[in-house]
Amino acid sequence: WFQYHVGQTLFHVVQVVLGYMVMLAVMSYNAWIFLAAIAGSALGYFVVYPLLGRG
């Protein structure tokens, strides 16, 4: 249980750090970086959602 919880915690930290990095990139007000962030989010959702077993 403890190892699973540590793994979840580390995954959450990585997710938060990446989220802040994307936010900083988008806040550069570069339209191409903004479009790349949106496209990456859409592509990631499209690829991962079926793997979750809900789709």
PyMOL Python script that loads the backbone (N, CA, C, O; Angstrom):
from pymol import cmd

cmd.read_pdbstr("""\
ATOM      1  N   TRP A   1       0.824  -1.190   0.000  1.00  0.00           N
ATOM      2  CA  TRP A   1       0.000   0.000   0.000  1.00  0.00           C
ATOM      3  C   TRP A   1       0.865   1.250   0.000  1.00  0.00           C
ATOM      4  O   TRP A   1       0.594   2.199  -0.736  1.00  0.00           O
ATOM      5  N   PHE A   2       1.909   1.252   0.827  1.00  0.00           N
ATOM      6  CA  PHE A   2       2.760   2.441   0.946  1.00  0.00           C
ATOM      7  C   PHE A   2       3.459   2.753  -0.374  1.00  0.00           C
ATOM      8  O   PHE A   2       3.523   3.915  -0.776  1.00  0.00           O
ATOM      9  N   GLN A   3       3.980   1.744  -1.046  1.00  0.00           N
ATOM     10  CA  GLN A   3       4.658   1.964  -2.330  1.00  0.00           C
ATOM     11  C   GLN A   3       3.686   2.487  -3.373  1.00  0.00           C
ATOM     12  O   GLN A   3       4.045   3.351  -4.173  1.00  0.00           O
ATOM     13  N   TYR A   4       2.479   1.985  -3.375  1.00  0.00           N
ATOM     14  CA  TYR A   4       1.456   2.461  -4.305  1.00  0.00           C
ATOM     15  C   TYR A   4       1.149   3.932  -4.046  1.00  0.00           C
ATOM     16  O   TYR A   4       1.021   4.718  -4.985  1.00  0.00           O
ATOM     17  N   HIS A   5       1.031   4.304  -2.774  1.00  0.00           N
ATOM     18  CA  HIS A   5       0.736   5.688  -2.403  1.00  0.00           C
ATOM     19  C   HIS A   5       1.899   6.613  -2.792  1.00  0.00           C
ATOM     20  O   HIS A   5       1.669   7.721  -3.274  1.00  0.00           O
ATOM     21  N   VAL A   6       3.124   6.173  -2.588  1.00  0.00           N
ATOM     22  CA  VAL A   6       4.292   6.961  -2.985  1.00  0.00           C
ATOM     23  C   VAL A   6       4.307   7.125  -4.500  1.00  0.00           C
ATOM     24  O   VAL A   6       4.608   8.207  -5.004  1.00  0.00           O
ATOM     25  N   GLY A   7       3.988   6.072  -5.222  1.00  0.00           N
ATOM     26  CA  GLY A   7       3.928   6.159  -6.683  1.00  0.00           C
ATOM     27  C   GLY A   7       2.877   7.151  -7.151  1.00  0.00           C
ATOM     28  O   GLY A   7       3.122   7.945  -8.059  1.00  0.00           O
ATOM     29  N   GLN A   8       1.706   7.105  -6.529  1.00  0.00           N
ATOM     30  CA  GLN A   8       0.653   8.059  -6.878  1.00  0.00           C
ATOM     31  C   GLN A   8       1.076   9.489  -6.563  1.00  0.00           C
ATOM     32  O   GLN A   8       0.784  10.408  -7.328  1.00  0.00           O
ATOM     33  N   THR A   9       1.755   9.678  -5.447  1.00  0.00           N
ATOM     34  CA  THR A   9       2.220  11.006  -5.054  1.00  0.00           C
ATOM     35  C   THR A   9       3.229  11.534  -6.062  1.00  0.00           C
ATOM     36  O   THR A   9       3.133  12.687  -6.483  1.00  0.00           O
ATOM     37  N   LEU A  10       4.186  10.718  -6.453  1.00  0.00           N
ATOM     38  CA  LEU A  10       5.185  11.142  -7.439  1.00  0.00           C
ATOM     39  C   LEU A  10       4.539  11.453  -8.782  1.00  0.00           C
ATOM     40  O   LEU A  10       4.915  12.419  -9.446  1.00  0.00           O
ATOM     41  N   PHE A  11       3.576  10.643  -9.181  1.00  0.00           N
ATOM     42  CA  PHE A  11       2.867  10.892 -10.436  1.00  0.00           C
ATOM     43  C   PHE A  11       2.124  12.227 -10.367  1.00  0.00           C
ATOM     44  O   PHE A  11       2.116  12.982 -11.339  1.00  0.00           O
ATOM     45  N   HIS A  12       1.510  12.515  -9.243  1.00  0.00           N
ATOM     46  CA  HIS A  12       0.802  13.783  -9.074  1.00  0.00           C
ATOM     47  C   HIS A  12       1.773  14.962  -9.153  1.00  0.00           C
ATOM     48  O   HIS A  12       1.471  15.972  -9.789  1.00  0.00           O
ATOM     49  N   VAL A  13       2.925  14.839  -8.517  1.00  0.00           N
ATOM     50  CA  VAL A  13       3.919  15.913  -8.549  1.00  0.00           C
ATOM     51  C   VAL A  13       4.384  16.153  -9.983  1.00  0.00           C
ATOM     52  O   VAL A  13       4.488  17.304 -10.406  1.00  0.00           O
ATOM     53  N   VAL A  14       4.663  15.102 -10.729  1.00  0.00           N
ATOM     54  CA  VAL A  14       5.078  15.244 -12.125  1.00  0.00           C
ATOM     55  C   VAL A  14       3.972  15.924 -12.936  1.00  0.00           C
ATOM     56  O   VAL A  14       4.253  16.798 -13.756  1.00  0.00           O
ATOM     57  N   GLN A  15       2.740  15.533 -12.712  1.00  0.00           N
ATOM     58  CA  GLN A  15       1.614  16.108 -13.432  1.00  0.00           C
ATOM     59  C   GLN A  15       1.472  17.601 -13.126  1.00  0.00           C
ATOM     60  O   GLN A  15       1.218  18.392 -14.034  1.00  0.00           O
ATOM     61  N   VAL A  16       1.631  17.992 -11.869  1.00  0.00           N
ATOM     62  CA  VAL A  16       1.527  19.402 -11.495  1.00  0.00           C
ATOM     63  C   VAL A  16       2.677  20.206 -12.104  1.00  0.00           C
ATOM     64  O   VAL A  16       2.460  21.297 -12.631  1.00  0.00           O
ATOM     65  N   VAL A  17       3.886  19.675 -12.034  1.00  0.00           N
ATOM     66  CA  VAL A  17       5.045  20.371 -12.595  1.00  0.00           C
ATOM     67  C   VAL A  17       4.878  20.562 -14.097  1.00  0.00           C
ATOM     68  O   VAL A  17       5.135  21.651 -14.612  1.00  0.00           O
ATOM     69  N   LEU A  18       4.457  19.533 -14.800  1.00  0.00           N
ATOM     70  CA  LEU A  18       4.242  19.657 -16.249  1.00  0.00           C
ATOM     71  C   LEU A  18       3.133  20.653 -16.554  1.00  0.00           C
ATOM     72  O   LEU A  18       3.220  21.406 -17.524  1.00  0.00           O
ATOM     73  N   GLY A  19       2.100  20.658 -15.738  1.00  0.00           N
ATOM     74  CA  GLY A  19       1.017  21.619 -15.927  1.00  0.00           C
ATOM     75  C   GLY A  19       1.497  23.050 -15.794  1.00  0.00           C
ATOM     76  O   GLY A  19       1.123  23.915 -16.587  1.00  0.00           O
ATOM     77  N   TYR A  20       2.334  23.301 -14.780  1.00  0.00           N
ATOM     78  CA  TYR A  20       2.878  24.650 -14.606  1.00  0.00           C
ATOM     79  C   TYR A  20       3.813  25.019 -15.749  1.00  0.00           C
ATOM     80  O   TYR A  20       3.834  26.172 -16.179  1.00  0.00           O
ATOM     81  N   MET A  21       4.584  24.060 -16.247  1.00  0.00           N
ATOM     82  CA  MET A  21       5.479  24.346 -17.373  1.00  0.00           C
ATOM     83  C   MET A  21       4.688  24.705 -18.620  1.00  0.00           C
ATOM     84  O   MET A  21       5.058  25.624 -19.352  1.00  0.00           O
ATOM     85  N   VAL A  22       3.599  23.984 -18.866  1.00  0.00           N
ATOM     86  CA  VAL A  22       2.743  24.316 -20.014  1.00  0.00           C
ATOM     87  C   VAL A  22       2.109  25.685 -19.813  1.00  0.00           C
ATOM     88  O   VAL A  22       2.013  26.467 -20.758  1.00  0.00           O
ATOM     89  N   MET A  23       1.676  25.981 -18.595  1.00  0.00           N
ATOM     90  CA  MET A  23       1.088  27.283 -18.324  1.00  0.00           C
ATOM     91  C   MET A  23       2.104  28.400 -18.604  1.00  0.00           C
ATOM     92  O   MET A  23       1.756  29.408 -19.218  1.00  0.00           O
ATOM     93  N   LEU A  24       3.338  28.229 -18.166  1.00  0.00           N
ATOM     94  CA  LEU A  24       4.358  29.238 -18.417  1.00  0.00           C
ATOM     95  C   LEU A  24       4.634  29.390 -19.908  1.00  0.00           C
ATOM     96  O   LEU A  24       4.854  30.501 -20.389  1.00  0.00           O
ATOM     97  N   ALA A  25       4.623  28.281 -20.640  1.00  0.00           N
ATOM     98  CA  ALA A  25       4.836  28.348 -22.084  1.00  0.00           C
ATOM     99  C   ALA A  25       3.706  29.107 -22.759  1.00  0.00           C
ATOM    100  O   ALA A  25       3.949  29.939 -23.633  1.00  0.00           O
ATOM    101  N   VAL A  26       2.474  28.827 -22.359  1.00  0.00           N
ATOM    102  CA  VAL A  26       1.324  29.504 -22.954  1.00  0.00           C
ATOM    103  C   VAL A  26       1.327  30.982 -22.574  1.00  0.00           C
ATOM    104  O   VAL A  26       0.906  31.824 -23.367  1.00  0.00           O
ATOM    105  N   MET A  27       1.791  31.301 -21.385  1.00  0.00           N
ATOM    106  CA  MET A  27       1.822  32.697 -20.942  1.00  0.00           C
ATOM    107  C   MET A  27       2.884  33.522 -21.669  1.00  0.00           C
ATOM    108  O   MET A  27       2.994  34.728 -21.450  1.00  0.00           O
ATOM    109  N   SER A  28       3.661  32.874 -22.527  1.00  0.00           N
ATOM    110  CA  SER A  28       4.619  33.629 -23.336  1.00  0.00           C
ATOM    111  C   SER A  28       3.896  34.379 -24.458  1.00  0.00           C
ATOM    112  O   SER A  28       4.504  35.175 -25.173  1.00  0.00           O
ATOM    113  N   TYR A  29       2.604  34.119 -24.605  1.00  0.00           N
ATOM    114  CA  TYR A  29       1.754  34.766 -25.611  1.00  0.00           C
ATOM    115  C   TYR A  29       2.223  34.493 -27.033  1.00  0.00           C
ATOM    116  O   TYR A  29       2.048  35.322 -27.926  1.00  0.00           O
ATOM    117  N   ASN A  30       2.820  33.324 -27.233  1.00  0.00           N
ATOM    118  CA  ASN A  30       3.189  32.892 -28.568  1.00  0.00           C
ATOM    119  C   ASN A  30       2.047  32.010 -29.081  1.00  0.00           C
ATOM    120  O   ASN A  30       1.734  30.980 -28.483  1.00  0.00           O
ATOM    121  N   ALA A  31       1.437  32.415 -30.178  1.00  0.00           N
ATOM    122  CA  ALA A  31       0.264  31.694 -30.687  1.00  0.00           C
ATOM    123  C   ALA A  31       0.603  30.260 -31.071  1.00  0.00           C
ATOM    124  O   ALA A  31      -0.222  29.366 -30.878  1.00  0.00           O
ATOM    125  N   TRP A  32       1.791  30.019 -31.608  1.00  0.00           N
ATOM    126  CA  TRP A  32       2.150  28.667 -32.022  1.00  0.00           C
ATOM    127  C   TRP A  32       2.336  27.747 -30.825  1.00  0.00           C
ATOM    128  O   TRP A  32       1.963  26.575 -30.876  1.00  0.00           O
ATOM    129  N   ILE A  33       2.907  28.268 -29.757  1.00  0.00           N
ATOM    130  CA  ILE A  33       3.054  27.465 -28.540  1.00  0.00           C
ATOM    131  C   ILE A  33       1.681  27.169 -27.947  1.00  0.00           C
ATOM    132  O   ILE A  33       1.434  26.063 -27.466  1.00  0.00           O
ATOM    133  N   PHE A  34       0.791  28.155 -27.980  1.00  0.00           N
ATOM    134  CA  PHE A  34      -0.564  27.947 -27.492  1.00  0.00           C
ATOM    135  C   PHE A  34      -1.271  26.861 -28.300  1.00  0.00           C
ATOM    136  O   PHE A  34      -1.894  25.967 -27.728  1.00  0.00           O
ATOM    137  N   LEU A  35      -1.175  26.936 -29.633  1.00  0.00           N
ATOM    138  CA  LEU A  35      -1.809  25.927 -30.484  1.00  0.00           C
ATOM    139  C   LEU A  35      -1.183  24.550 -30.274  1.00  0.00           C
ATOM    140  O   LEU A  35      -1.884  23.539 -30.313  1.00  0.00           O
ATOM    141  N   ALA A  36       0.130  24.503 -30.052  1.00  0.00           N
ATOM    142  CA  ALA A  36       0.787  23.222 -29.788  1.00  0.00           C
ATOM    143  C   ALA A  36       0.311  22.620 -28.469  1.00  0.00           C
ATOM    144  O   ALA A  36       0.142  21.405 -28.374  1.00  0.00           O
ATOM    145  N   ALA A  37       0.094  23.453 -27.452  1.00  0.00           N
ATOM    146  CA  ALA A  37      -0.404  22.959 -26.166  1.00  0.00           C
ATOM    147  C   ALA A  37      -1.818  22.404 -26.318  1.00  0.00           C
ATOM    148  O   ALA A  37      -2.138  21.354 -25.762  1.00  0.00           O
ATOM    149  N   ILE A  38      -2.661  23.108 -27.069  1.00  0.00           N
ATOM    150  CA  ILE A  38      -4.031  22.638 -27.297  1.00  0.00           C
ATOM    151  C   ILE A  38      -4.027  21.341 -28.098  1.00  0.00           C
ATOM    152  O   ILE A  38      -4.735  20.394 -27.758  1.00  0.00           O
ATOM    153  N   ALA A  39      -3.228  21.301 -29.162  1.00  0.00           N
ATOM    154  CA  ALA A  39      -3.159  20.090 -29.994  1.00  0.00           C
ATOM    155  C   ALA A  39      -2.610  18.912 -29.196  1.00  0.00           C
ATOM    156  O   ALA A  39      -3.099  17.791 -29.335  1.00  0.00           O
ATOM    157  N   GLY A  40      -1.603  19.151 -28.366  1.00  0.00           N
ATOM    158  CA  GLY A  40      -1.045  18.083 -27.541  1.00  0.00           C
ATOM    159  C   GLY A  40      -2.044  17.563 -26.519  1.00  0.00           C
ATOM    160  O   GLY A  40      -2.107  16.363 -26.254  1.00  0.00           O
ATOM    161  N   SER A  41      -2.813  18.462 -25.955  1.00  0.00           N
ATOM    162  CA  SER A  41      -3.842  18.047 -25.001  1.00  0.00           C
ATOM    163  C   SER A  41      -4.916  17.212 -25.688  1.00  0.00           C
ATOM    164  O   SER A  41      -5.342  16.182 -25.166  1.00  0.00           O
ATOM    165  N   ALA A  42      -5.344  17.659 -26.853  1.00  0.00           N
ATOM    166  CA  ALA A  42      -6.375  16.923 -27.593  1.00  0.00           C
ATOM    167  C   ALA A  42      -5.858  15.554 -28.037  1.00  0.00           C
ATOM    168  O   ALA A  42      -6.565  14.553 -27.924  1.00  0.00           O
ATOM    169  N   LEU A  43      -4.637  15.516 -28.536  1.00  0.00           N
ATOM    170  CA  LEU A  43      -4.065  14.242 -28.990  1.00  0.00           C
ATOM    171  C   LEU A  43      -3.867  13.284 -27.814  1.00  0.00           C
ATOM    172  O   LEU A  43      -4.147  12.090 -27.925  1.00  0.00           O
ATOM    173  N   GLY A  44      -3.386  13.811 -26.699  1.00  0.00           N
ATOM    174  CA  GLY A  44      -3.202  12.971 -25.521  1.00  0.00           C
ATOM    175  C   GLY A  44      -4.510  12.394 -25.021  1.00  0.00           C
ATOM    176  O   GLY A  44      -4.570  11.221 -24.653  1.00  0.00           O
ATOM    177  N   TYR A  45      -5.555  13.197 -25.003  1.00  0.00           N
ATOM    178  CA  TYR A  45      -6.872  12.717 -24.583  1.00  0.00           C
ATOM    179  C   TYR A  45      -7.387  11.657 -25.556  1.00  0.00           C
ATOM    180  O   TYR A  45      -7.932  10.635 -25.139  1.00  0.00           O
ATOM    181  N   PHE A  46      -7.211  11.906 -26.850  1.00  0.00           N
ATOM    182  CA  PHE A  46      -7.684  10.983 -27.879  1.00  0.00           C
ATOM    183  C   PHE A  46      -6.987   9.623 -27.760  1.00  0.00           C
ATOM    184  O   PHE A  46      -7.620   8.584 -27.951  1.00  0.00           O
ATOM    185  N   VAL A  47      -5.696   9.628 -27.448  1.00  0.00           N
ATOM    186  CA  VAL A  47      -4.928   8.388 -27.372  1.00  0.00           C
ATOM    187  C   VAL A  47      -5.174   7.649 -26.057  1.00  0.00           C
ATOM    188  O   VAL A  47      -5.296   6.424 -26.056  1.00  0.00           O
ATOM    189  N   VAL A  48      -5.248   8.368 -24.946  1.00  0.00           N
ATOM    190  CA  VAL A  48      -5.288   7.723 -23.634  1.00  0.00           C
ATOM    191  C   VAL A  48      -6.698   7.334 -23.201  1.00  0.00           C
ATOM    192  O   VAL A  48      -6.861   6.341 -22.492  1.00  0.00           O
ATOM    193  N   TYR A  49      -7.712   8.081 -23.602  1.00  0.00           N
ATOM    194  CA  TYR A  49      -9.069   7.805 -23.113  1.00  0.00           C
ATOM    195  C   TYR A  49      -9.525   6.369 -23.353  1.00  0.00           C
ATOM    196  O   TYR A  49     -10.091   5.767 -22.441  1.00  0.00           O
ATOM    197  N   PRO A  50      -9.306   5.788 -24.543  1.00  0.00           N
ATOM    198  CA  PRO A  50      -9.728   4.394 -24.727  1.00  0.00           C
ATOM    199  C   PRO A  50      -8.994   3.414 -23.800  1.00  0.00           C
ATOM    200  O   PRO A  50      -9.517   2.345 -23.485  1.00  0.00           O
ATOM    201  N   LEU A  51      -7.800   3.778 -23.372  1.00  0.00           N
ATOM    202  CA  LEU A  51      -7.025   2.889 -22.498  1.00  0.00           C
ATOM    203  C   LEU A  51      -7.546   2.886 -21.071  1.00  0.00           C
ATOM    204  O   LEU A  51      -7.196   2.001 -20.290  1.00  0.00           O
ATOM    205  N   LEU A  52      -8.369   3.850 -20.721  1.00  0.00           N
ATOM    206  CA  LEU A  52      -8.912   3.936 -19.374  1.00  0.00           C
ATOM    207  C   LEU A  52     -10.032   2.922 -19.122  1.00  0.00           C
ATOM    208  O   LEU A  52     -10.434   2.715 -17.976  1.00  0.00           O
ATOM    209  N   GLY A  53     -10.527   2.303 -20.164  1.00  0.00           N
ATOM    210  CA  GLY A  53     -11.571   1.300 -20.012  1.00  0.00           C
ATOM    211  C   GLY A  53     -12.959   1.872 -19.913  1.00  0.00           C
ATOM    212  O   GLY A  53     -13.911   1.135 -19.654  1.00  0.00           O
ATOM    213  N   ARG A  54     -13.103   3.172 -20.111  1.00  0.00           N
ATOM    214  CA  ARG A  54     -14.427   3.788 -20.018  1.00  0.00           C
ATOM    215  C   ARG A  54     -15.008   4.041 -21.402  1.00  0.00           C
ATOM    216  O   ARG A  54     -16.220   4.205 -21.548  1.00  0.00           O
ATOM    217  N   GLY A  55     -14.162   4.074 -22.401  1.00  0.00           N
ATOM    218  CA  GLY A  55     -14.614   4.439 -23.752  1.00  0.00           C
ATOM    219  C   GLY A  55     -14.887   3.288 -24.646  1.00  0.00           C
ATOM    220  O   GLY A  55     -15.271   3.479 -25.800  1.00  0.00           O
TER     221      GLY A  55
END
""", "prot")
cmd.dss("prot")
cmd.show_as("cartoon", "prot")
cmd.util.cbc("prot")
cmd.orient("prot")
